[in-house]
Amino acid sequence: MKFTLKFVAAGVMMAAAAGALAQKGETVKIAMIEGLSGPFANVGQNQLKSWQLMAQELSGAKNPAGVKFEIVGMDSKSSPQEALNLLKAASDQGFRYVTQGNGSNVAVPLADAVAKHNERNPGKEIVYLNYAAVDPVLTNEKCSFAHFRLDADTSMKMAALTAFMKDQPKISKIYLINQNYSHGQQVSKFFKEGLTRNRPDAKIVGDDLHPLGQVKDFAPYVAKIKQSGADTIVTGNWGQDMTLLIKALNDSGLKIPIYAYYAGVSGTPTALAAGGELEVYQIAYNHSNYTGEMGRLMADFKKKFNDDFYTFSIYNGVVVLGEAMAKAKSTDPMKVAAAMEGLKFKGFNGDSEIRKSDHQLQQGLWISKWQKVDAKNKYSVENTGYTFAPVKYLEPYIASTPTSCDMKRPF
C-alpha cells in the first residue's frame, strides 16, 4: 500500500513537472493584421519589423515559457472590412493570437469580431493584442475578455498632457487639428475636458477634423490656424497625416509650439528637422533616449533596418505573452488570457500591470521635447541630428483612469 501511494505521488509529481514544461519548445504564431500598404504603409511596415525583431529577441530561453514566437504580417490596407476578412483567414489558418494597432476605426470592429468568434467557436478562441489603438471605448463600453491594450488610451494621455500644460504659461490660444475618426474625435473631446480642469484661462480658437489619410495638402488648414491667431497646436495625427501637416507648417513659416501624440512616427521626424528649430512636445509611453536593454534594442533595430524602433508596446506585448504562458503552463489562448489578467511584470518603463477589470495596461508616461542631440540625449531620430529628449515622467497612478467595463468572462 505504501509502495502504491509512493508510486501515485511520484506520478503526480512527474505529471506536474510535465505540465510545467508543456509549452516549452512550442511555436506560437501571431497574425499581425495591419495596413502594410496604402497611406500608412511606412508605419505598418516599421511595426511589422518591430514585432519580428522582438519575437526573435525574446524567443526560446529568452522567455520564461520557453516558447518560440513567429509573426506573420497580413495586409489590411488600413481597411476595417479587410481586417475582418483577414481575421477569418487567420482563424482558418490556425492562428490563435492576433495583433493590430493602427486605427481605432479598425480596432473596435476587430475586437468585436474576435469576441463573437470566441463565443461561436469554443476550443478555437483567439486573443487580440492591441498595441496602439487608443479609443477608450475598447476598455470601457466595448471591453471584452480576449482584448488587451498595451498602449495608454486617449483619456489617460490627455490627462497627462493637460496636467503638463498647466505649467506652460505661454499657452493662451489653442488650435486643435485631428483626423476625423474615433481617435481624432476623442483627442478633441478629452483635450477640452482636460483644459477645463487644468488651464481654464486658455481658450480653443479652432477645432478641425479632416478625412483620415486623404488630405494631400494641409495648406488650407494651416492658413486657418494662422488666421485664428493660435499660439499653440494640439494634434493626435499620425503617419502621413502628421508628416504632411508638419510640411505645410514648414512651408508657411508658422512656428508655434506643437503638442502631439505621434511626432516620432515614421517620416514625421524628418519633416520636423526640415523645419529647423521647432518647439514640439510629445506625450507617449516612451522617448528616444533609453539606455540599458531598450537602448540596445533600439540600436540593433537601427543597425538592421536603418530605421527607428519606436513602438515599444510591442516589446511589452511579447514579454507579457511569455510571462502569462509560463504562469498558465500553457499556450491555450483562454488560459493565457486568464493569466494575463492582473499580471505584474517588468516592462520597458519598469513595474507595469495589466488591470484585471478592463485589460488596460498600467504604466508610466513621458513628456518628451524635440531638440538637437547633445551629450545627454544622443539618439538621432531618423538620422536627423534631432531627438525626443525626456522632460517629465508621469507615474502610472497619475495616468490611470477609472473604467466602466462590464466584462463577461468564460469561466
ABEGO torsion letter per residue (X at the ends): XAAAAAAAAAAAAAAAAAAAAAABGBBBBBBBBBBABEAAAAAAAAAAAAAAAAAAAABEAABAAGBBBBBBBBBAGGBAAAAAAAAAAAAAAGBABBBBABEAAAAAAAAAAAAAAAAABBGABBBBBBAABABAAAABAABBAABBBABBBAAAAAAAAAAAAAABAABABBBBBBBBBAAAAAAAAAAAAAAAAABAABBBABBBBBBBGABABAAAAAAAAAAAGBABBBBABBEAAAAAAAAAAAAAGBBBBBBBAAAABBGAAAAAAAAEBBBBBBBBABBAABBEAAAAAAAAAAAAAGBBBABAAAAAAAAAAAAAAAAAGBABAAAAAAAABGBBBBBAAEBBBBBAAAGBBBBBBBBBBBBBBBAABABBBGGAGBBBBBABBBBAAAABBBBABBBBBAX
